[in-house]
Amino acid sequence: MSAARLARRVWQQGRYETGAMLRNGEQLILMLVLPLLGLVGLTMTPFLDGLGASRIDVAAPGILALCTMSVGFTGQGIATGFDRRYGVLRFLSTTPLGRGGLIAGKVVAVLVVLAVQVVVVGGVALALGWRPAPSGVLLGIPLLALGAAAFTALGLLIAGTARPEATLAVTNLVWILLGVFGGIVLPATRLPAALEPVVGFLPSGALGEALRAASLEGTLNLPAAAVLAIWAAVAGTAATRWFRWS
């Protein structure tokens, strides 16, 4: 198959996956409604006071990180788990698209939906007074992509090894736990003292800290980016190794 034809098939699959995610009301709530509620809630409550910046400037990068986890981990994890249950993955893997093309299509869908989230959530944050560092905007793009890679790999790992019902329960539970205690929305200094040394080694904490450093200071938090890259590499390798198509 020519590269152009394969790219066209991947794009078509990605477009289908994107449409399926955006038409799913439950996933829309998880990917857009809840992050927007969190953004507004954090700007109206004192949870983020005393951090040397306005509430919205601290909240916005954390909420964008939460969006990344929502679409890559929970969204793709649940969708892939049920596609696997109903034999969709097994069928598509035998078509000219192939297994690699199918995974590439899912990656395309994650990136497109993430772009929609960034436009919508970022637009609301700007309206609420968010003023990120100009250099931080450029740094934020590759960081979001790296976060999407890490969380998508983790979502596919769970979806490809657990039953769909277990995938649904685990991804939603982990989303809640990491969202509240994982350092992704609230900085580590706002979490219980026992969690502070731990959250920086989680993909959620690493992405949250990296985006906050980029947005607030315009700098790259190298340790956080390195942790995120390690999670992406390890989870991607594990998903490749243990993913079961049926």
Number of C-alpha atoms within 10 A of each C-alpha: 7 7 8 9 12 15 15 13 19 23 19 15 22 24 17 14 23 20 13 14 21 15 11 11 11 12 20 16 13 19 26 20 14 16 23 23 11 18 25 18 13 21 21 12 10 10 14 22 14 9 12 10 12 16 23 22 23 28 27 32 30 30 28 27 29 27 25 32 31 31 27 29 29 31 25 27 29 25 21 23 27 18 19 20 17 12 13 14 21 17 15 17 17 10 11 13 22 18 17 10 21 22 18 19 24 25 21 20 26 27 21 16 21 23 17 15 20 21 12 14 22 19 13 16 24 15 10 16 15 20 15 21 17 13 15 20 15 13 19 25 14 12 23 24 16 19 29 27 26 27 28 29 27 27 30 31 26 27 33 23 17 16 14 22 13 15 25 20 13 19 22 19 13 14 20 12 12 20 21 13 21 27 29 31 31 22 22 21 12 16 15 9 10 8 15 18 9 13 22 23 20 18 27 29 29 28 36 33 28 30 33 28 22 24 27 20 15 19 17 20 17 12 14 24 21 14 18 27 20 15 23 22 15 14 22 20 14 15 21 14 10 13 16 16 20 15
